[in-house]
Amino acid sequence: MAWILLMLLGLISQGVAFTPPNGNHHVGKAKTDLGVSTTVAPPEVEVLSSIPVTKDGGMLYRCKHASTSTQTDMTFAIFLPSIHAIGVSKAPLPAIYWLSGLTCTDENFSQKAANAFAKADKEGVSIILPDTSPRGDGVPDDEASDLGMGAGFYLDATKEPWAENFNMYSYVTQELPDLVEEKWGVGANGVKSIMGHSMGGHGALTIAMKEPEKAWVSVSAFAPISNPTKCPWGQKAFQNYLGSVEAGEAHDATVLVGQEGTTKFDDILIDVGTDDEFLTNQLMVENLETAAEQAGQKLTVRRQKGFGHSYYTMATFIEDHIDFHMRRLRKAAGAQAIKKMESTAVKINVGDTKGKPIKCKAMVARGPKQPLSYEEITVDPPQAGEVRVKVVANALCHTDIYTLDGQDPEGLFPCILGHEAGCIVESVGQGVTSVKVGDKVIPCYTPQCAQPSCIFCQSPKTNLCPAIRSTQGQGVMPDKTVRFKDSNGEPIYHFMGVSSMAEYTVLSEISCAKVSSEADLEKVCLFGCGVATGLGAVLNTCKVEPDSSVAVFGLGAVGLAVIQGAKIAGASKIIAVDLNPKKFEAAIKLGATDCVNPKDIDKPIQQYISGDLTPWGVDYTFDCTGNTEVMRAALECAHRGWGTSCVIGVAASGHEISTRPFQLVTGRRWVGTAFGGYKSRTDVPKLVEKQLSGELPIDHYITDVFEGVDKTNDAIDALHSGNCLRAVVHY
């Protein structure tokens, strides 16, 4: 079904102004990652070509725009990883800028180091490829290859005839980053790195050193012109562009590294070939090494035996450089997330709210099938064994809608819904020791008391701790009272032990999974339910083996998480089933090999899967719909003799599942999962660590972002639209 992806991509015709998707942001104005509003219209960009360059759908766009820096049309390329097209949250993707060398264009990298795109796709990072100079009629040039077009040297010229057009420093440091951040949402707030080759290596080093601290996260280079005021290439460029070689000292890495005010980095990675023909007379890497050592700047120079100056060196070691940058970009992204939430932390720390009621805003469910009511409520202090938290972000889950629609037999009204959230601890009750004020936590509706006497917590077979299950189902805290009151002093019930559709809520300590201080709560809140459930169904409940075949029914966030988990487990055939074909693109990008719309076939879906797509059925099937008829279909296309079907979706009250006993007699197994089998306080922090390391990307689930608890009804509408995976509401 890859043709579906290609068909959609084919709509991007050559020569058409186009903005690739970057999620849906419901904030009224465009917002940066730190919430700064802007109404500036992005510049027009003409897409010259669009090419899929990775097997998972990473795209390379070659673009043209009118540059204010060079007063010419400028061409550049941008690689967008497959995760970008699925639907990225408002937090931007990291970016790496690549600067090419003498005589090159924006196309050299993409043609000679295409392996970089597969690595970048895996890491979820964009690569931006500017040209090496302005070009076009009227642009001054020189007969030699080391001056003029193709040799901009990444500086702003001050001498005629170059000064009007040759302003590549401003273009690379200001104009192009502003354009791609606004147009595609990548590299914003300094979550970007820079690298280059030869003249581009010189450009990367000097730009990173000259720009303010944190403008660039990291820098690396291949065979850089390291001391250009001492080499023929650099001397010629500086004499012509700037009027003197001395003026070029402001663009010489060897000079800059020792100057006060130069940006320092924890390390700078350089690869250079031992057989590079320009090593001695043009590159002079050893001069930079000496200056860096004297300045206390760590410099890792790897001399690659037998390699020369060509792109073969770069193509061979480019993945090392991407790894080098991604380690630092992830850390920078985490720092930005912390900065973004500083205002929340200030609110928590200002004033003495400990032991006192807090008035805040909440969305109250007054009755089934009614819009949520935006109200001021009072949240009482936590009692013994309880924790009061500030809710930073809440992701809407279909279970909330299921209860709001009156289908939950345990649904009580009035209540505060919400159970997939990221929070910060505001205060703790007596006896609480596992979390403290200021800790980041993910509330978990499946608690983990971890007591030696709890046979459920001590067993590796289950995560179903019953310690507070009875009161949780009654909408009260373990002492059988509530912590919420409306403006009239009337009690409001709790929901699933979480109730995160309020700016503050109270949790049992055993429901709090403490996570890394670097976690972005707007993302990792997804581990509070749906994404963790889908992943765990595959990895914990069913323990899918490599080369298995899998069928997934229902392609919401849970179903897509099952596909992602199956891909991680090494499944070789992953069949995605849904009535909405718009969801197939995301399924394919996450690993689906086949996509089926039951409306497009002339037989029951179980017969199609176990007769047309496979001879005997698939090894594992997963129902993520909550529809009992689909549950039956999922079982009946499980492989004869050993197939396992896992029920994930929650059916409406009173519904029962059925099948012919012969389906089970012939070797099929029916199993179910809650929270994917994860033990909440032990396992959720591990999922967060995997997300922070880049091993477990989850941004693609966040398709809609809303600002303010009062926008929760809008988030519900988005979820009902059929095009939303997860709507996150930031409070």
Secondary structure, DSSP 8 states (H G I E B T S, - for coil): -HHHHHHHHHTS-TTEE------EEESSSEE-TT--EE-------EEEEEEE-STT--EEEEEEEE-TTTSSEEEEEEEE-HHHHHH--SS-B-EEEEE--TT--THHHHHH-THHHHHHHHHT-EEEEE-SS--STT----SSTTSBTTB-TTSB--STTTTTT-BHHHIIIIIHHHHHHHHH-BSGGG-EEEEEETHHHHHHHHHHHHS-TTSSS-EEEES----GGGSHHHHHHHHHHHSSTGGGGGG-HHHHTTSTT----S-EEEEEETT-TTIIIII-HHHHHHHHHHHT--EEEEEETT--SSHHHHHHHHHHHHHHHHHHHHHHHHHHHHHHTHHHHHHHHSS--TTS-EEEEEEEB-STTS--EEEEEEE----TTEEEEEEEEEE--HHHHHHHTT--TT--SSB-----EEEEEEEE-TT--S--TT-EEEE-SS-----TT-HHHH-TT-----TTHHHHHTTS-TTS--SEE-TTS-EEB-STTT--SBSEEEEEGGGEEE--TT--HHHHGGGGTHHHHHHHIIIIII---TT-EEEEE--SHHHHHHHHHHHHHT-SEEEEE-S-GGGHHHHHHHT-SEEE-GGGSSS-HHHIIIIII-SS-BSEEEE-S--HHHHHHHHHTB-TTT-EEEE-S---TT------HHHHHTT-EEEE-SGGG--HHHHHHHHHHHHHHTSS--GGGEEEEEESGGGHHHHHHHHHTSS-SEEEEE-
